[in-house]
Amino acid sequence: MITTKRAYEDLERDGFITTMVGRGSFVAESNMEILKEEQLRIVEQKLQEAVDQGEKAVLLWRKCRRYFLCCIRRMNDGVCN
């Protein structure tokens, strides 16, 4: 069975946190860089997803617009139902 104390000791031993008596435990500076890199990677991934969705939306809009204009032309020619 793992205790909270043991978990903190393991995290400190592995370099994930630093503990200061009377102040608490904090994420180790080296791991802050890893966390920042991970957050940046996630942001870049989400931005790429947004760009991809935007491209799909533009393509969908263009397709709908062409279809709409075609229908209007047909209506003007008396062909559209």
N, C-alpha and C positions, 0 to 999 in steps of 0.2 A: 504494500500500500504506500502510495506516495503522498507526502504531506506538503502543505504549502511551503513550509520552510525548506524542505528538500528540493522542491521545484525551483524556488528562487536561487538556492545554492547551485543547482545544475545550470540554470540560465546564466548565472554569474561566471561559473567555471568555464562555460562554453563561449563566453564573451558577448552574450546578447544584452546583458544589463550590467550596470554598475550600481553598487549599493553604498550609500553614505549614511553612517550612523546618525540618527536623529533627523534625517532628511527624507530618507526613503530610497526606493530603487528607480533607476532611470534607464531608458534604452541607451545602450552603449553608442558612442559617437560613430564608430565604424559601421554599426548596423543602421544608424540614421541615414548614411549614404546609400546603403542597400535599399532601405525603405523608400528614399527619395527616387532612386532609379526605378524601383518597381512602380511607384505612383506615376512617374513620367511615362513608363511603358504603357500603363493602363490608359493614361490620357491620350497618348498617341494612337492607341488601338481604337478608343472611342471616337477620336477625331476622324480616323480613317473610315470607321463605320458611318459616321455622319456624312462624310464626303460621298461614300458609296450610295447611301440612301438619297442624298441630294441628286446624284447623277441619275438614279432610277426615277426619281420624281420628275426631273427635267425631261427625261426620255418619255415617261408616261404622259406628261403634259403636252409634249410635242405631238405624240401619237393621238391624243384626245383632240387636240386643236386641229390637226389634219382631218380627222374624222368629222369633227363638227363643221369645218369649212366645206368639206365634201357634201355633207348633208344639206347645208345652206345652198350650195350650188345646185344640188338636185331639186331642192324645193323651188328655187328660182326657175329651173327648167321644167318644173311640173312633174318630175320623175319620182321624187321622194314620197313615201307613203305616210 
